[in-house]
Amino acid sequence: MKAESALVVRWRKLATCYNTVACALERALQDAHGLSMSEYETLDRLVGLDREKRRIQEIAAAMYLSQSALSRTVARLEKHGYVRRGLCEDDRRGVFVELTDAGHRCHSEARETHLKVLTEHLGPTP
């Protein structure tokens, strides 16, 4: 029973840490750049790719968002001109997302805020 309760305590600490950092990120990114944490994370995933565009299903698989939540996030990013969507030529059901120049600039600016909040809450990287 003690091992189980120690595990629960560890989980609660981890969840509290995540929630604290996520709330701080949400506020800082929104205040400084008008981005939600999900929008920033989507841009960040696209910047980190080794190719120009990616299918929404692939991005969703790498993130904590459902495919429908990611689609709504991508729609907001598209409205701001940060990404473009297009249909897959091989499979008309597939939707690609491509980062625009404005999206690259937005990500670059927001990245500093993101790293600052992470450093404040988690300390500098070793």
Helices and strands as residue ranges (DSSP letters): H 2-33, H 37-47, E 53-55, H 56-62, H 67-79, E 83-87, E 95-99, H 101-122
